[in-house]
Amino acid sequence: MRRPSQDGFSPAPISPEPAALSVAARTLTCVDTTLQDPLVGQVLDGRYRVDARIAVGGMATVYRAVDTRLDRVLALKVMHPGLAADVTFVDRFIREAKSVARLAHPNVVQVFDQGTDGSYVYLAMEYVAGCTLRDVLRDRGALQPRAALDILEPVLAALGAAHRAGFVHRDMKPENVLIGDDGRVKVADFGLVRSVDTVTNTTGTVLGTVSYLAPEQIESGTADPRVDVYACGVVLYEMLTGEKPHDGDSPAVVLYKHLHEDVPPPSGIVPGLAFELDELVASATARTPDIRPYDAVALLAHARAARGALSEEQLDLVPPQALSVAHSGAEDRTSVIPRSLTVPRPLPVNEDGTALHHTSRFESPPPPPPRRRSGPPRGPLAIVVALLLILGVGAGVWYINSGQFTKVPALIDKTETQARDRLEEAGLEVGKVKQEYSDTVKRGRVIGSDPTVGTRIRSHDSVTLTVSKGPETVKLGDLKGLRLDKARARLKGDGLEPGMVTRAFSEDVIKGFVISTDPEAGTTLRSGAAVALVVSKGSPVDVPDVTGESLEDAKADLAEAGLKVKVASEQVNSEYDKGMVAAQTPQDGSEAAEGDTVTLTISKGPELVEVPDVVGDSVDDAKAELEGAGFEVDEDRGLLGLFGDTVKGQSVEGGQTAPKGSTITIEIR
C-alpha cells in the first residue's frame, strides 16, 4: 500500500506509521498488499487505474485506485467473482448503489460511480484518510461518554438521512464508522442497503454481521430502519464498555443470545455510568422492534436529550476498561472527535475474533436433489407418457406461477389514487383503506399494505392500504399549578416529552409547582415534541445583613427569614472581632427562595500590622507612610499646632502592632 502525495503516489511502501485508510476499512480485514492480485496495475472500464489492494471482506475486495479522467484518488470496491455470478445479487447491488449515490450527506461516504468491466462489478467511492471506530476501540478500549456521543451523533445523522430517504443500512458496526484525520465521522458501506418499501426478506438469505443483527433480522430477515437503531445501540454499548453485549464461541451462540437475552445495562460493568446512558442503550436495543425509536432521527433526539441531562463529570467519566495510549501530534484542528481518539495506522492483519465482524450471508438449506429411478428404460410408450406428463406439469406450473399469481407492487409513499392505479395494473383490487399517523410519510400517502409489497398473491385478490394521516398532533394542556412530577406525567400521557426545567420566583405559585410552559398552553404540537417547564422557587425572601453579628445571632436572624445556614470551613481576617461573621453569600438585599442556604464566613479578627515610627517626620511624609502600611490617619494639632508641620507624637508608638485599617492619631506642633 502506498501513500498518496501531492503529485501522485510515492513509489515507496508505507511503514506502520500514520496512513490513509479507504472507505473499505469498514467490514474488511486488511491483508498483505504485497501478495499478487490480478487487478493491481489494471485499468477498469478504461478509467480506474488500480494501484493497490487495501482490504478483503466477505462481499468484496477494496482497492486504492486513481480516476484517470478526473485525476483523483478513490476507493474501488470490486465484488467477489462468486457473488458477481449471482445475477439477482448484482442487479440489486447496482440498483441500490445508484439510489445511495443520490444520498448527499456530510457524514456519509460518497458514491461516485458504479459499473462493470467483464466479470468485474465495481463501485467507486470516496477515499477517506483516517481510521475506523474498530481501530479506536482496539487501541483505546472503552471510551468516555462524551467521546462515545461525539461519534454516535454524526453516525445517527447519516443514518437518519438514509432512513428519511427510504433506505436501511442493515450492516452497522464499528468497521463501518470512519474517523478521518480531520476528525470528521463518516458512515461507510451502504452496499447492503435496501429500500424501505422492500424490507421483507423473501430470498431465504440474511445479510449482516452476527454481533450487530437485530432479532427480527435473525428470525425472519425483516430489515426496516429499526434494525439500524438496534445495531447503533450495540455499537454504543461497545464504545461505553469496550466489549460487545453478546459474545460466544460461535456465530450460532451469538445469534441465540440476540434472540433470547436483553442487552445488559452498560453501567453493570462501568460503575458510575449515568442512568440516562443505560436508558439510551436499552431503548435502542429493545428486542421488540415496536419499543425502539422508529428510526435514527428519533434515536438522535434521544441521544441529544441524554447528553443534555449529563453533567460535565458524567460526560468525562473514565471507564475502568479504558486503555492508556499515548498519542503524539498537534491539537490545532477543529474536530468533533478528540485527537487522542484517532488512531491513524493500517488495520492489523488477521486479528483474532474477526469472524464475527465480517458481513455474511446466511443461506437457507438447499432443497434435496430429486430422486432418480433405477432400472431399464420402459420403452417408447413410457417415453411418450413421460413427455406428456412433463408438458402437463409445465403448463400447470406456468398457470400457477404466471397465470394465477402476481406480486404486490411498490406502493409506499404513493398517493391513494396512484396506489389504486398500480394495483389495478397488477391485476389486484383495493380492499379496506385504513388511516394511521406517521411522522415520516406525508398526509394522504401510503404507509404500508397488507399483504406487504413484494408478496406473491393470487390475481384479483384484494390488498388493504394503510394511508398516512400525517404526524399525530397534540393540544398542549394547561399545566400551571401542577406539581412538577404530575406535570411531567401529564405530558407523557398526552404523548409529549418533558423538556428543560427552569426555576423562577413566584408570589402566586407554590414552590415546586409549574408557573408556565413554553410553548404556551393551547398550542398544537407534533406528538413527541418537548415542552419546557418553568417551576416556582416560591416567594422571594430578602436576605438580611448579618455581617458583624455573632454566629448564634446570625443563625437566628436567617432562620427567622426562612433560610438555612452553612458555615464556610475557612476563616478570614476582617475588621470584625474574632468569631463574628465577616462575610455572607448571598449578600444582604439579594433575593432567595425559602429554604435556600446562606453561607457564612467567620472572622479571625483584624490583621495586625506593625506601626511605622513617624515622630519627627513632616505631616505629609507621616501620613503617606502610615496609609501605605494600611492605617487611617487622624491629625491632632491642638492650639499650638495650627501652623506646625512636624509630627511630635503618635497614638500607637512605632514598632508596636495595631489592627490593619485602624486609625493612628498623630500630634502636630
Buried (B, 14 or more C-beta within 10 A) or exposed (E): BBBBEEEEBEEEEBEEEBBBBBBBBBBBBBBEBEEEBEBBEBBBEEBBBBBBBBBBBBBBBBBBBBBEEEEEBBBBBBBBEEBBEEEEBBEBBBEBBEBBBEBEBEBBBBBBBBBBBEEBBBBBBBBBBBBBBBBBBBBBBBBBBBBBBBBBBBBBBBBBBBBBBBBBBBBBBBBBBBBBBBBBBBBBBBBBBBBBBBBBBEEEBBBBBBBBBBBBBBEEBBBBBBBBBBBBBBBBBBBBBBBBBBEBEEBEEBBBBBBEEEBBBBBEBBEEBBEBBBBBBBBBBBBEBEEBBBBBBBBBBBBEBBBEBBEEEBBEBEBEBBEEEEEEEEEEEEBBBBBBBBBBBBBBEEEEEBEBBBBBBBEEEEEEEEEEEEEEEEEEEEEEEEEEEEEEEEEEEEEEEEEEBBBBBBBBBBEBEEBBEBBEEBEBEBBEEBBEBBBBBEEBBBBBBBBBBBBEBEEEBBBEBBBBBBBBEBEBBEBBBBBBEEBBEBBEEBBBBBBEEEBEBBEEBEBEBBBBBBEEEEEEBBBBBBBEBBBBBBBBBEBBBBBBBBBEEBBBBBEEBBBBBEEBEEBBBBBBBEBBBBBBEBEEEBEBBBEBEBEBBBBBBBBEBEBBBBBEBEBEEBBBBBEEBEBEBEEBBEEEBEEBEBBBEBBBEEEEEBBBBBEBEBBBB
